[in-house]
């Protein structure tokens, strides 16, 4: 799904990276902070599917739109279309 808010964040990040590169190339970098928050992509999550490759569930409502929030072991991560909840490992 294409989301405008995420696309705008990606555009802002790209612009900031290009600005940093230009400042670096001209030895004009300002003092940088000692620490900054960062996130690392670990892996993709595949939606539940049956043996035929058909989707049989969706992201759980407590996880949807909560990017970069921790998911603890045992918390529901998927809801199957029959109402069954699948917990995270």
N, C-alpha and C positions, 0 to 999 in steps of 0.2 A: 504494500500500500504506500503510495506517495503522500507524504504529509508536508504541508506548507511550512509548518513551524520548524520541522527538522531540516528542510531544505534551506530555510533562512539561516538557521544556526550553522549549517555547513558553509554557506556563502560567507558569513561573517568570519568563520574560522579561516577559510581560504584567504580572504582579504588580509587578515592579521598575519598569516604566514608569509604572504607576499611582501607585506610591509616590513616584517622582521628581516627577510632576506635582503631587501633593498637597504635597510639601515646597516645591516651587518657588512654588506659589500662596500659601503662608504665609510666604514669605521665610525658610525654615528649612533651606535646602540646606547640607549639610556641605561641607567643602573637597573638591573633586573632584581626581582624579589628573591629572597633566600629560599622560599618554598612556594609551591603552587600545587593545587589539586590536579590530578590527571587520572584518566581512566584508560584501561588497556582492554582491547578486544580479546576475549578468550576463545569463544566458539559460538556457533549458531545453534539455535534450538529448533528442532524440527517438530512440527505439529503432529499429534498422534494420527496414525494411519492404519488402515486394515491391510490384509494380505493383498488386496487388489490395488493398493496405492491411493485409496480414497481417504480424504480427511474424515476423521471420526470425532474430532474435538477442536477446541479453541483455547486460547490463552485464558487462564482464570481471571475473573473480574478484579481480584485483589492485586493482580500483577500488571494488568493492562495499563499502559500510560504511566508506569512507575519506573522509567528508565533510570539506571544507575542506583537503584535502591537494592539493599541486600535481600536475598531470598534465602531463608534458613532451611536446613534439612527438615523434611516432614511437612513443610507448608505447601498448600495446594498451588500447583503451577499450571495445570490444565484442567478443563472441565470437558468431559465427553458429552456428546449430544444427548446421551441417555441420562445425564445428570451426575454421573460418576466423577468424582474428583481424583486427579492423579497428583500425588505429592512429589516434591523435589527429592532427589536422592540424599 
